[in-house]
């Protein structure tokens, strides 16, 4: 069965907040002595994700 793909649209502030939160989570996991491979992959994907300009219309 195929894995589902999810798309998230973030502005620059939300993207910074997401990266910061993932780094904080990684630091907590390191303090517990656990592996951080999954978190590293997520951080890499968020940083290297393509940016797309969208026009937002407010009604």
Buried (B, 14 or more C-beta within 10 A) or exposed (E): EEEEEEEEEEEEEEBEEBBEEBEEBBEEBEEEEEEBEEBEEBBEEBEEEEEEEEEEEEE
